[in-house]
Amino acid sequence: QVQVVESGGGLVQAGGSLRLSCAASGRDFSISAMGWFRQAPGKAREVVARINSGGNTNYADFVKGRFTISRDNVKKTVYLQMNNLKPEDTAIYYCNFLQWTTVPGSWGQGTQVTVSS
């Protein structure tokens, strides 16, 4: 069984930064691809960034150059460094194991990010 707990969200002004953390459980963390996702009010959840077991990353176009995903396999934690935040980045941010995204019960509570203009 796997579990994720997100933290680090908050209220920030446009142009500011936040660092999100995702603490994961599960013995297969180090060999699992992980992702950050977000869901804004009235919109579907969307992929923000992904990182595989080897540390290779890819990003949605709307965050390229601003956000950085990383992982610490010893701490079983995934991070999302968010710089130059924009009001349109306002959303609940979630992380998950990529292999579990279709399982409804696998999602955590998320962490709210609000960017004021």
Secondary structure in CASP SS format (residue, H / E / C, confidence):
PFRMAT SS
TARGET T0000
AUTHOR 0000-0000-0000
METHOD secondary structure of the structure
MODEL  1
Q C 1.00
V C 1.00
Q E 1.00
V E 1.00
V E 1.00
E E 1.00
S E 1.00
G C 1.00
G C 1.00
G E 1.00
L E 1.00
V E 1.00
Q E 1.00
A C 1.00
G C 1.00
G C 1.00
S C 1.00
L E 1.00
R E 1.00
L E 1.00
S E 1.00
C E 1.00
A E 1.00
A E 1.00
S E 1.00
G C 1.00
R C 1.00
D C 1.00
F H 1.00
S H 1.00
I H 1.00
S C 1.00
A C 1.00
M E 1.00
G E 1.00
W E 1.00
F E 1.00
R E 1.00
Q E 1.00
A C 1.00
P C 1.00
G C 1.00
K C 1.00
A C 1.00
R C 1.00
E E 1.00
V E 1.00
V E 1.00
A E 1.00
R E 1.00
I E 1.00
N C 1.00
S C 1.00
G C 1.00
G C 1.00
N C 1.00
T E 1.00
N E 1.00
Y E 1.00
A C 1.00
D H 1.00
F H 1.00
V H 1.00
K C 1.00
G C 1.00
R C 1.00
F E 1.00
T E 1.00
I E 1.00
S E 1.00
R E 1.00
D E 1.00
N C 1.00
V C 1.00
K C 1.00
K C 1.00
T E 1.00
V E 1.00
Y E 1.00
L E 1.00
Q E 1.00
M E 1.00
N C 1.00
N C 1.00
L C 1.00
K C 1.00
P H 1.00
E H 1.00
D H 1.00
T C 1.00
A E 1.00
I E 1.00
Y E 1.00
Y E 1.00
C E 1.00
N E 1.00
F E 1.00
L H 1.00
Q H 1.00
W H 1.00
T C 1.00
T C 1.00
V C 1.00
P H 1.00
G H 1.00
S H 1.00
W C 1.00
G C 1.00
Q C 1.00
G C 1.00
T E 1.00
Q E 1.00
V E 1.00
T E 1.00
V E 1.00
S E 1.00
S C 1.00
END
